Amino acid sequence: MQVTVTRQWYIVLAAYGAVGLLLRLAIFPVESYLHAHAMRTGIPVMLAVNLALPILIIMLAVYCPRFPVISAGAVLATLGWIIGGMLLRDWHISHWTTSLLRDSTHPILIPATLEYILVGATAAAVATEVRAGRVTANGGPTCPACGFPLERANAIRCPDCYAPIPPN
């Protein structure tokens, strides 16, 4: 049985936004626990923004190594993070105001977004180089540009990156 991973960019972009949103919602119980016990509540946020979110972005960038998708996805992950913070403050979307947006956003998210783009692009470049020229698990050919497994050996263009496939 051959399993082919499809890399539709719109699904990957939705995953970037969902990663940011769900990660922000997931660390809320930890923040609440630390706040209730008079401890520093900024440490889970710092770990999530500087460690967990970049790792998840690297995983998505390796899955779909296209720079436009990575850069838009990093922005969507940050927007998901901001929307998660706004949901935690007031879950009535009709009550959202610009002051709530200002209170849910921190200026460090701007360089963090740039970091996500840089880290994701680096991971995608490394993944593309590692995949290039390798064969799939069943011995089939791969795209020399991106390493995507080709279903047909006589393909003219890669279905993932649309690079021309040289004839054998």
C-alpha positions in Angstrom: 0.0 0.0 0.0 1.4 3.4 -1.0 0.7 6.4 1.2 1.1 9.7 -0.6 1.0 12.9 1.6 -0.9 15.7 -0.1 0.3 19.1 0.7 -2.5 21.5 0.0 -1.4 24.9 1.0 -4.8 26.0 2.3 -5.0 23.1 4.8 -1.5 23.9 6.0 -2.4 27.6 6.4 -5.4 26.6 8.5 -3.1 24.4 10.6 -0.7 27.3 11.3 -3.6 29.4 12.6 -5.0 26.6 14.6 -1.6 25.9 16.2 -1.3 29.5 17.4 -4.9 29.6 18.7 -4.8 26.2 20.4 -1.4 26.7 22.0 -2.6 30.0 23.5 -5.7 28.3 24.9 -3.7 25.3 26.1 -1.4 27.4 28.3 -4.2 29.2 30.1 -4.7 26.5 32.8 -1.0 26.7 33.6 -1.1 30.4 33.9 -4.2 30.2 36.1 -2.5 27.7 38.4 0.6 29.9 38.7 -1.4 33.0 39.3 -3.5 31.3 42.0 -0.2 30.2 43.8 1.4 33.7 43.5 4.0 32.5 41.1 5.3 34.1 37.9 2.7 33.7 35.1 4.9 34.9 32.3 7.1 31.8 32.1 4.6 29.6 30.3 3.9 32.3 27.8 7.6 32.8 27.3 8.2 29.1 26.7 5.2 28.9 24.4 6.2 31.9 22.3 10.0 31.1 22.2 10.0 27.3 22.2 6.8 25.5 21.5 5.4 27.7 18.7 8.7 27.7 16.7 8.9 23.9 17.1 5.4 23.5 15.8 6.1 25.9 12.9 9.3 23.9 12.0 7.1 20.8 11.8 4.6 22.4 9.5 7.4 24.0 7.4 9.0 20.6 6.9 5.7 19.2 5.9 5.0 21.9 3.4 8.3 23.6 2.5 7.1 26.6 0.5 8.3 30.1 1.5 5.0 31.9 0.8 3.1 29.3 2.8 5.6 29.6 5.7 5.6 33.4 5.9 1.8 33.6 5.7 1.5 30.7 8.1 3.8 32.4 10.7 1.6 35.5 10.5 -1.5 33.3 10.9 0.0 31.5 13.9 0.6 34.9 15.5 -2.9 36.1 14.7 -4.2 32.8 16.2 -2.2 33.5 19.3 -3.7 37.0 19.6 -7.3 35.7 18.9 -6.7 33.1 21.6 -5.8 35.8 24.1 -8.8 37.8 23.1 -11.0 34.7 23.6 -9.6 34.2 27.0 -10.3 37.8 28.1 -13.8 37.9 26.6 -15.4 35.0 24.7 -18.2 37.2 23.3 -16.9 38.2 19.9 -19.4 40.9 19.6 -17.9 42.7 22.6 -14.4 42.8 21.2 -12.9 46.3 20.9 -9.6 47.8 19.9 -8.7 48.2 23.5 -9.1 44.4 24.0 -7.0 43.9 20.9 -4.3 46.2 22.4 -4.5 44.4 25.8 -4.2 41.0 24.2 -1.2 41.9 22.0 2.4 42.4 23.1 5.0 44.2 21.0 7.3 41.1 21.3 5.0 39.3 18.9 6.4 41.3 15.9 10.0 40.1 16.2 8.6 36.7 17.2 6.7 36.5 13.9 9.9 37.4 12.0 11.6 34.6 14.0 9.0 32.1 13.0 9.4 33.0 9.3 13.2 32.7 9.6 13.1 29.4 11.5 10.5 28.0 9.3 12.3 29.0 6.1 15.5 27.5 7.4 13.8 24.2 8.3 12.1 24.1 4.9 15.4 24.7 3.1 17.1 21.9 5.1 14.2 19.6 4.6 14.2 20.3 0.8 17.9 19.5 0.6 17.6 16.3 2.6 14.6 15.1 0.5 16.1 16.0 -2.9 17.2 13.0 -4.9 16.0 10.4 -2.4 13.6 7.7 -3.3 10.4 6.9 -1.5 9.9 4.0 0.9 8.6 1.8 -1.9 11.5 2.7 -4.2 9.7 5.1 -6.4 11.1 8.3 -7.8 11.1 11.7 -6.1 11.2 15.3 -7.4 14.8 16.5 -7.5 13.7 20.0 -6.4 11.6 19.3 -3.4 11.8 15.6 -2.7 8.0 15.0 -3.2 7.3 11.3 -4.0 6.1 11.1 -7.6 3.3 8.6 -8.2 4.1 8.2 -11.9 7.6 7.7 -13.1 6.8 9.6 -16.4 5.6 12.8 -14.7 6.5 16.0 -16.5 6.1 18.4 -13.6 6.2 17.9 -9.8 2.6 18.1 -8.4 3.9 19.8 -5.3 6.4 22.5 -6.4 5.7 22.3 -10.2 9.4 22.0 -11.0 10.1 20.3 -14.3 11.1 16.6 -14.0 14.1 15.7 -16.2 13.5 12.5 -18.3 15.2 9.4 -17.1 
